[in-house]
Amino acid sequence: MGIVKTLISIVAILAVLMGLLWIGQGLGIIMWPASSFMLADRQWAYNGAILAAVGLLVFVLVRRSGGVSQ
């Protein structure tokens, strides 16, 4: 189960990073790529905040969960 826990942790971290990117793009802080439909659109900042929060929650829950060692 250690591999599954590690994979879920990696996906959760990637979700947090992607959420932060979406927040930056939605707020107009990160203007990359230049032709993205997400730039300066507040809805993407909200979507990014939700994604980052869910990713962080999953990461914390996975890391706190105790496993039965054999």
N, C-alpha and C positions, 0 to 999 in steps of 0.2 A: 504493500500500500504506500510505501514511501515514494515510488515513482509517480503514482497518481496525485499524491499530495504536492509534489514538486511541480508537476504539469499544471495543476489548478492554480498554484501560486504564481507561476509564470504568466498564465493567461490573465490572472487578476492584476498583476503588475502592468501588463500591456494595456489592459482596459483603463487603468488609472492614467497611464501616459497618453493614451489616445484621447481620453476625456479632457486632459489638460490642454492638448493640442486643439481640440474643438472649442474649448473655452477661449483660448487665445485667438483663434480665428474668428469666432463669433463676436468677440469684443473689438476686433480690429487691431489687436496687438501684434499678432503674427499674420502678416500679409503674404502667405505662401501657400500654395502656388498662386501666381498672380491672377489667374483666371478662374479661381474657385468660386462656386456659388455660395460657399459658407462664409465668406469674408464679410465682416461687419453686419452679420445677421444674428440678432440676440437669441433667436430660437436655438441656434447651434451652441451658444454659450450655456443655455439651460440644459440642452441634451448632453453636453459635455460634463456638466456638473453632476447630472444623474449618473452617467456612465462612470465617472471617477468615484463617486460615492459608493456605487454598487461594487466596483472593483476593489475598493479599499475594504469594504465590509466583508467581501468574500475572502480576501487575503487574511484579514484578522481572524475570521472564523476558522479558516483552514489551519493557520499557525497555532491557534489556541486548542484545537481539537486534539484530545489525547488518544493515542492509539494503544491497542493491546499488543504488547510485545510477546513474541513466542520464543 
